[in-house]
Amino acid sequence: FGPLSEPCEATTGPGAPEPCKAPSTTCKSPSCVVVSWEVPPGNGAPVMDYRLEWGAAEGTMAVSYSGPALSTEVKGLLPATSYYCRVQ
């Protein structure tokens, strides 16, 4: 073998973001809740979009918001009813 080359630097791409913490909810009216969440660590890249799943039971949650905001209003709810939500 001959002499070694000059060194080069290699940088790996960003990883997937960490999971979001549980969202927080604020009752705005008997039929409307404001759901908000925090930006999770991005592991090398900014987090650009979020998805909020919402439902009357844990097994029935469906996407109710998708976009860049850190909060959204969920409207058309039944008064005095429990709901579940999570954010990705």
Secondary structure as UniProt FT lines:
FT   STRAND          24..29
FT   TURN            30..31
FT   STRAND          32..36
FT   TURN            43..44
FT   STRAND          50..55
FT   HELIX           58..60
FT   STRAND          62..67
FT   STRAND          71..75
FT   TURN            79..80
FT   STRAND          84..87
//
